[in-house]
């Protein structure tokens, strides 16, 4: 970047993160943060851990009943997260 070209700090940080390939990991973390608002408080309470790695959303649940319910809703969960994110972050859902 030349001295006479100005760039905001926010866009410089975004460019750096994209260049270093951190932007996909940040999107995964942001998608995990949306879990409770997408699925609801009651089901979120039955979740012991949730993470996304390489596009695979893994959800550990405390209740087998909730797991069976979410099993039938896997594609809807994936669509809701991807729609909220505005891009395809989740490619598959695993329930444990």
C-alpha positions as CSV (number, residue, x, y, z in Angstrom):
1,X,0.0,0.0,0.0
2,X,1.3,3.4,-0.9
3,X,1.4,6.3,1.5
4,X,-1.2,8.3,-0.5
5,X,-3.7,5.4,-0.4
6,X,-5.8,5.3,2.7
7,X,-7.6,2.3,4.1
8,X,-9.7,2.0,7.2
9,X,-8.3,-0.1,10.0
10,X,-11.3,-2.5,9.8
11,X,-10.8,-3.2,6.1
12,X,-7.0,-3.6,6.7
13,X,-7.7,-6.2,9.4
14,X,-10.2,-8.0,7.2
15,X,-7.7,-8.1,4.3
16,X,-5.0,-9.5,6.6
17,X,-7.3,-12.2,8.0
18,X,-8.4,-13.2,4.5
19,X,-4.8,-13.3,3.4
20,X,-3.7,-15.5,6.3
21,X,-6.8,-17.7,5.9
22,X,-8.2,-16.9,9.3
23,X,-11.5,-15.6,7.9
24,X,-13.0,-19.1,7.6
25,X,-12.2,-20.0,11.3
26,X,-13.7,-16.7,12.4
27,X,-16.8,-17.5,10.5
28,X,-17.0,-20.9,12.2
29,X,-16.7,-19.3,15.6
30,X,-19.4,-16.8,14.7
31,X,-21.7,-19.6,13.6
32,X,-21.2,-21.4,16.9
33,X,-22.1,-18.2,18.7
34,X,-25.5,-18.2,16.8
35,X,-26.4,-21.7,18.1
36,X,-28.7,-20.6,21.0
37,X,-30.5,-18.0,18.9
38,X,-31.1,-20.5,16.1
39,X,-32.1,-23.6,18.1
40,X,-33.7,-22.0,21.2
41,X,-32.8,-21.8,24.9
42,X,-34.3,-25.2,26.0
43,X,-32.4,-27.2,23.4
44,X,-29.2,-25.2,23.9
45,X,-29.3,-26.1,27.6
46,X,-29.3,-29.8,26.5
47,X,-26.1,-29.2,24.5
48,X,-22.8,-30.0,26.3
49,X,-20.5,-28.8,23.6
50,X,-20.6,-27.5,20.0
51,X,-17.9,-26.8,17.5
52,X,-17.3,-26.6,13.8
53,X,-14.2,-28.0,12.2
54,X,-13.6,-27.9,8.5
55,X,-17.3,-27.3,7.8
56,X,-18.6,-30.1,10.1
57,X,-20.8,-29.0,12.9
58,X,-20.4,-31.4,15.8
59,X,-22.9,-31.2,18.7
60,X,-22.6,-33.1,21.9
61,X,-25.9,-33.5,23.7
62,X,-26.9,-34.5,27.2
63,X,-30.2,-36.0,26.2
64,X,-30.8,-38.8,23.8
65,X,-34.4,-37.5,23.3
66,X,-33.1,-34.2,22.1
67,X,-30.5,-35.9,19.9
68,X,-33.2,-37.9,18.1
69,X,-35.3,-34.7,17.6
70,X,-32.3,-32.8,16.2
71,X,-31.3,-35.8,14.0
72,X,-34.5,-35.2,12.0
73,X,-33.8,-31.5,11.8
74,X,-30.1,-31.7,10.7
75,X,-30.6,-30.2,7.2
76,X,-32.8,-27.4,8.6
77,X,-30.2,-26.5,11.2
78,X,-27.5,-26.4,8.5
79,X,-29.6,-24.2,6.3
80,X,-30.5,-21.8,9.2
81,X,-26.9,-21.3,10.2
82,X,-25.7,-20.9,6.6
83,X,-28.5,-18.4,5.9
84,X,-27.7,-16.4,9.0
85,X,-24.0,-16.3,8.1
86,X,-24.7,-15.4,4.5
87,X,-22.4,-18.1,3.2
88,X,-21.8,-21.8,3.4
89,X,-20.1,-22.4,6.7
90,X,-21.7,-25.7,7.7
91,X,-21.5,-28.6,5.3
92,X,-22.5,-31.4,7.6
93,X,-24.0,-32.0,11.1
94,X,-22.9,-34.7,13.5
95,X,-24.9,-35.4,16.7
96,X,-23.2,-37.2,19.6
